[in-house]
């Protein structure tokens, strides 16, 4: 197990967002929309959008779980149906395409339910010909982020920037060639990686907490 100093660790997602915003300060004043990946990316993105004084939106993505290992994923699906697969893993798992499509359809249904819930509190923002900055609390495999990138490319963003507090080396290498810029404050080069290990205070957010984040955002922007 890796051991990190408190200078390396983020206090929580809010702290990570404030630190990440400093690395993105050159985007202030540009025609930019910040996109959070719910759930964990939302508190991080709030701080970035506030510092850059830009619009905030979400891109809903969910991984397709490996049947025998629910914590792992072999691909991801977005709100608009974009599907990205880790093809080498699909081959290793001997997954039939019919099984993949069936699981992807189930994930799409889950995403639509989540979209209906979140869109009551945050409206879609136009991104055509604008810079899209996609924020999450970390990159593990990178395939969830790739799905988000492809989704926003379909919406004709002029540039796509991915910014995260921490990423694994493999995820960094997967995502970097697909975007205009990738900013990761920390790139873990070890063989063992977990996003949560870089946060002093970590828990999985629920939908109610995400909703409160959106309410806080509206209040913050009015103030």
Protein Blocks (a to p, Z undefined) as FASTA:
>chain_A
ZZddfklpcfblmlmmmmmmmmmmmmgoiacddddddfklmmmmmmmmmmnopadddddd
dddddfklmkbccbdcdfkopacddfklmmmnopafklmmmmmmmmmmmmmmmmmmmmmm
occddfehiacddddfbdfklmmmmmmmmmmmmnopabdcdddfbdcfklmmmmmmmpmb
dcdfbacfbfbdcfklmpfbdcdddfklmmmmmmmmmmmmmZZ
